[in-house]
Amino acid sequence: MNTTEIVDRLDKEIARLRAARAVLASVDTDLLKRVKKGSGRPANTSKKVVAVKAPAKKRTMSPEGKARIAAAQKARWAKAKKAK
């Protein structure tokens, strides 16, 4: 293939692309806006106000509470060991 043939093919391709661009540019943009979308979540049309909860604060345990839990667990272990 020589250079002349390549240039001729490129010119034809450019003409084809320009024609396709002209067709796309002539499409009515309002028509595109009116086309219903097929997928996705529907728009929320209600005017409900949704309260957002604040994140829960981290709860800490007092040393006395930890001691009570530890004593209760040790009592359970002793009871289980005695039962064996």
C-alpha positions in Angstrom: 0.0 0.0 0.0 1.5 3.3 -1.0 1.2 6.7 0.7 -1.6 7.9 -1.6 -3.8 5.0 -0.7 -3.3 5.6 3.0 -4.1 9.3 2.7 -7.3 8.4 0.7 -8.4 5.9 3.3 -7.8 8.5 6.1 -9.8 11.1 4.2 -12.7 8.7 3.9 -12.6 7.8 7.6 -12.5 11.5 8.5 -15.5 12.2 6.4 -17.4 9.2 8.0 -16.5 10.5 11.5 -17.6 14.0 10.6 -21.0 12.7 9.4 -21.4 10.7 12.6 -20.5 13.8 14.7 -23.1 15.9 12.8 -25.8 13.3 13.5 -25.0 13.2 17.2 -24.8 17.0 17.4 -28.2 17.4 15.9 -29.9 15.2 18.6 -32.3 17.3 20.7 -30.9 17.5 24.2 -34.4 18.0 25.7 -35.3 14.6 24.2 -32.4 13.1 26.0 -33.5 14.6 29.3 -37.0 13.2 28.9 -35.9 9.7 28.4 -36.6 7.7 31.5 -33.7 6.0 33.1 -34.1 2.3 33.4 -32.1 1.5 36.5 -31.1 3.1 39.7 -32.9 4.2 42.8 -36.0 6.4 42.3 -35.7 10.0 43.5 -37.0 10.8 46.9 -40.0 13.0 46.2 -41.2 13.3 49.8 -40.1 16.2 52.0 -39.6 14.1 55.1 -36.9 15.3 57.5 -34.9 12.4 58.8 -33.2 12.8 62.2 -29.6 11.6 62.2 -28.5 9.9 65.4 -25.3 11.1 67.0 -22.7 8.3 67.2 -22.8 6.5 70.5 -20.2 7.5 73.0 -17.7 4.9 74.1 -18.7 3.5 77.5 -16.0 2.9 80.1 -16.1 0.6 83.0 -15.2 1.7 86.5 -12.4 -0.1 88.4 -15.1 -1.2 90.9 -17.2 -2.7 88.2 -14.2 -4.6 86.7 -13.4 -6.0 90.2 -17.0 -7.2 90.6 -16.9 -9.0 87.3 -13.5 -10.5 88.0 -14.7 -11.8 91.4 -17.9 -13.3 89.8 -15.8 -15.0 87.1 -13.4 -16.4 89.6 -16.3 -17.8 91.7 -17.7 -19.5 88.5 -14.3 -21.1 87.8 -14.0 -22.3 91.4 -17.5 -23.8 91.3 -16.7 -25.5 88.0 -13.4 -26.8 89.3 -15.1 -28.1 92.5 -17.8 -29.9 90.4 -15.1 -32.0 88.5 
